[in-house]
Amino acid sequence: MQKPRLIHIALLLVVMVVLHVISNLIGLYEQPIIWIDKVLHIIAGIALAMLWLWFLQQRENSSESISKI
């Protein structure tokens, strides 16, 4: 499994913000069923999970370097 990089997480969040702005501009939030919000919540959940995995891997790497000293 490839390690998530911080740039991938940042790009995912930028895509989420761009989709939010576009959906506001074209009026998707004014419809009776706001389906775009569910998509944005899924993207945010994926980004949060990737950020958590990145944090745990950084923590693991720092503990390995301390034990080598």
Secondary structure, DSSP 8 states (H G I E B T S, - for coil): -----HHHHHHHHHHHHHHHHHHHHHTGGGSSS-HHHHHHHHHHHHHHHHHHHHHHHHHHHHHHHHHH-
